[in-house]
Amino acid sequence: MSGDQHDLLRGSSPAAILVRLTVASVLLLPLALLAKPIAIELFPLYRMVFELISGDFRILYLGLSYEGADSVIRMDVTLSRTIAVAGHLVVANPQGIANVTTMVGNIFQPVMVGLIAILGWPSGSWRIVLLRLIILLLLALIEAVLDIPLLLAGELRELFLDNLSPGNWSALTVWADFLQGGGRFAMGLVAAITSIAASGYAEKLWGDLK
């Protein structure tokens, strides 16, 4: 590797950081075009996870929709059985339908933050950069599969609590508020730190094996 390439990877100068951030920005551009097709491919997994954590609801519709100019993931549900919410019994009614939505682009927030972080962080070689990317993408995939179902389940629970017991909360509503309040950015940073730490350990291990 030439000295210039080495400096770009490991350097902490403003120029080296700017180059790495520019590369990260270029890699992020295609994600805007991939959001909808990736979301569609994940719908079966979203449905499976949602049904595991919210068996009280029956999904009537899960798909893409629009709110004005925004593309959203929309889920329509009805109660599958009578449930108790904060001491109140809610009787299942086939005519009673609730819907919740979230922006399609939300599934990419963590990976975007993670990409910027790991590509902006100095590295000893392109091999380590690639390893960081692989680890980050695996973590981002796990997050993407869990994020949307947990958020939608939390927002549904919040609909009931706001009507039946204002001010009350549950673990799902707290998690939904966390995601909506910047939690995805935090998870992106955690994923980036994890990938950097894991790749650093791998680099040390490779060095010891030589």
C-alpha positions as CSV (number, residue, x, y, z in Angstrom):
1,M,0.0,0.0,0.0
2,S,1.4,3.4,-0.9
3,G,2.1,6.1,1.7
4,D,-0.8,8.2,0.4
5,Q,-3.3,5.4,0.7
6,H,-2.0,4.5,4.1
7,D,-2.5,8.1,5.3
8,L,-6.0,8.1,3.9
9,L,-6.9,5.0,5.9
10,R,-5.1,5.8,9.1
11,G,-4.8,9.5,9.1
12,S,-6.7,11.7,11.5
13,S,-6.0,14.9,9.5
14,P,-9.0,16.9,8.3
15,A,-8.2,16.0,4.7
16,A,-8.1,12.2,5.4
17,I,-11.3,12.3,7.4
18,L,-13.0,14.3,4.6
19,V,-12.0,11.7,2.0
20,R,-13.3,8.9,4.1
21,L,-16.6,10.7,4.8
22,T,-17.0,11.4,1.1
23,V,-16.6,7.7,0.4
24,A,-19.2,7.0,3.0
25,S,-21.6,9.5,1.5
26,V,-21.2,7.9,-2.0
27,L,-22.0,4.5,-0.6
28,L,-25.1,5.8,1.1
29,L,-26.6,7.3,-2.0
30,P,-28.0,4.0,-3.5
31,L,-29.7,3.2,-0.2
32,A,-32.4,5.7,-1.0
33,L,-33.3,3.7,-4.1
34,L,-33.2,0.4,-2.3
35,A,-35.4,1.3,0.6
36,K,-38.7,0.2,-0.9
37,P,-37.5,-3.1,-2.4
38,I,-35.7,-4.1,0.7
39,A,-38.7,-3.2,2.9
40,I,-40.9,-5.4,0.7
41,E,-38.5,-8.3,1.0
42,L,-38.5,-7.9,4.8
43,F,-42.3,-7.9,5.2
44,P,-42.6,-11.6,5.8
45,L,-40.0,-11.3,8.6
46,Y,-41.8,-8.2,10.0
47,R,-45.1,-10.2,10.1
48,M,-43.4,-13.1,11.8
49,V,-41.7,-11.0,14.5
50,F,-44.9,-8.9,15.1
51,E,-47.0,-12.0,15.6
52,L,-44.5,-13.4,18.1
53,I,-44.6,-10.3,20.2
54,S,-48.2,-9.1,19.7
55,G,-50.3,-12.2,19.3
56,D,-53.4,-10.3,20.5
57,F,-53.6,-8.6,17.0
58,R,-54.4,-10.1,13.6
59,I,-52.7,-8.3,10.7
60,L,-55.1,-7.3,8.0
61,Y,-52.6,-5.4,5.9
62,L,-48.9,-4.9,5.9
63,G,-47.3,-3.0,3.0
64,L,-46.2,0.2,1.5
65,S,-48.4,3.3,1.5
66,Y,-48.2,7.1,1.2
67,E,-48.8,9.9,3.6
68,G,-48.6,13.0,1.4
69,A,-45.3,12.7,-0.5
70,D,-43.8,10.4,2.1
71,S,-43.5,6.6,1.5
72,V,-44.4,4.7,4.7
73,I,-44.8,1.2,5.9
74,R,-48.4,0.8,7.0
75,M,-50.0,-1.9,9.1
76,D,-53.7,-2.4,9.7
77,V,-54.8,-4.7,12.5
78,T,-57.8,-5.9,14.5
79,L,-57.9,-7.6,17.8
80,S,-57.9,-11.4,17.6
81,R,-59.2,-11.8,21.2
82,T,-60.4,-9.9,24.2
83,I,-57.5,-8.2,26.0
84,A,-56.9,-6.4,29.3
85,V,-55.2,-3.0,29.0
86,A,-54.4,-1.2,32.3
87,G,-57.3,-2.9,34.1
88,H,-59.8,-2.3,31.2
89,L,-61.2,-5.2,29.1
90,V,-61.2,-4.5,25.4
91,V,-63.5,-6.8,23.5
92,A,-62.4,-8.0,20.1
93,N,-64.5,-6.6,17.3
94,P,-64.0,-7.5,13.6
95,Q,-65.1,-4.0,12.7
96,G,-62.6,-2.3,14.9
97,I,-59.5,-1.6,12.9
98,A,-56.4,0.3,14.0
99,N,-53.5,1.3,11.8
100,V,-50.0,2.5,12.4
101,T,-47.3,3.7,10.1
102,T,-43.6,4.5,10.0
103,M,-41.3,6.0,7.3
104,V,-39.7,3.5,5.0
105,G,-36.4,5.3,5.3
106,N,-36.3,4.5,9.1
107,I,-34.9,1.1,8.4
108,F,-31.7,2.6,7.1
109,Q,-31.0,5.2,9.8
110,P,-28.8,2.9,11.9
111,V,-26.7,1.6,9.0
112,M,-26.3,5.1,7.6
113,V,-24.9,6.3,11.0
114,G,-22.8,3.2,11.3
115,L,-21.3,3.6,7.8
116,I,-20.3,7.2,8.4
117,A,-18.8,6.2,11.7
118,I,-16.7,3.2,10.6
119,L,-15.6,4.8,7.3
120,G,-14.6,8.0,9.1
121,W,-12.6,6.0,11.7
122,P,-8.9,5.4,10.9
123,S,-8.0,1.9,9.7
124,G,-4.8,0.0,9.2
125,S,-5.8,-1.6,5.9
126,W,-8.7,-2.0,3.4
127,R,-9.1,-5.5,4.6
128,I,-10.1,-4.2,8.0
129,V,-12.4,-1.7,6.4
130,L,-14.1,-4.5,4.6
131,L,-14.4,-6.6,7.7
132,R,-16.0,-3.6,9.5
133,L,-18.5,-3.2,6.8
134,I,-19.5,-6.9,6.8
135,I,-19.9,-6.9,10.6
136,L,-21.9,-3.7,10.5
137,L,-24.2,-5.0,7.7
138,L,-24.9,-8.2,9.7
139,L,-25.8,-6.1,12.8
140,A,-27.9,-3.7,10.7
141,L,-29.8,-6.6,9.2
142,I,-30.7,-7.9,12.6
143,E,-31.7,-4.4,13.7
144,A,-33.8,-3.9,10.6
145,V,-35.8,-7.1,11.1
146,L,-36.6,-6.2,14.7
147,D,-36.9,-2.4,14.5
148,I,-40.2,-2.0,12.5
149,P,-42.3,-4.8,14.2
150,L,-41.3,-3.6,17.7
151,L,-42.0,0.0,16.7
152,L,-45.4,-0.7,15.3
153,A,-46.3,-3.0,18.2
154,G,-45.3,-0.2,20.6
155,E,-47.4,2.4,18.8
156,L,-50.4,0.1,18.8
157,R,-50.0,-0.4,22.5
158,E,-49.7,3.4,22.9
159,L,-53.0,3.9,21.0
160,F,-54.8,1.8,23.6
161,L,-53.1,3.3,26.6
162,D,-53.7,6.9,25.4
163,N,-57.4,6.1,25.2
164,L,-57.8,3.9,28.3
165,S,-55.1,5.0,30.7
166,P,-53.3,8.2,29.7
167,G,-49.9,8.5,31.1
168,N,-49.5,4.8,31.6
169,W,-46.7,2.9,29.7
170,S,-45.4,-0.5,28.8
171,A,-42.0,-1.8,27.7
172,L,-43.1,-1.7,24.1
173,T,-44.2,2.0,24.3
174,V,-40.9,2.9,26.0
175,W,-39.0,1.2,23.2
176,A,-41.1,2.9,20.5
177,D,-40.4,6.3,22.1
178,F,-36.7,5.5,22.3
179,L,-36.6,4.6,18.5
180,Q,-38.6,7.7,17.6
181,G,-36.5,9.9,19.9
182,G,-33.1,9.2,18.2
183,G,-32.6,5.6,19.3
184,R,-31.8,4.5,15.8
185,F,-28.8,6.8,15.7
186,A,-27.7,5.4,19.0
187,M,-28.0,1.9,17.7
188,G,-26.1,2.8,14.6
189,L,-23.2,4.1,16.8
190,V,-23.3,1.0,18.9
191,A,-23.2,-1.2,15.8
192,A,-20.2,0.9,14.5
193,I,-18.3,0.6,17.8
194,T,-19.0,-3.1,17.8
195,S,-17.7,-3.6,14.3
196,I,-14.6,-1.5,14.9
197,A,-13.8,-3.4,18.1
198,A,-14.4,-6.8,16.5
199,S,-12.3,-5.9,13.5
200,G,-9.6,-4.6,15.8
201,Y,-9.6,-7.9,17.7
202,A,-9.4,-9.8,14.3
203,E,-6.5,-7.7,13.2
204,K,-4.6,-8.5,16.4
205,L,-5.4,-12.2,16.0
206,W,-4.2,-12.2,12.4
207,G,-1.0,-10.5,13.6
208,D,-0.4,-13.1,16.3
209,L,-0.9,-15.9,13.8
210,K,1.7,-14.6,11.3
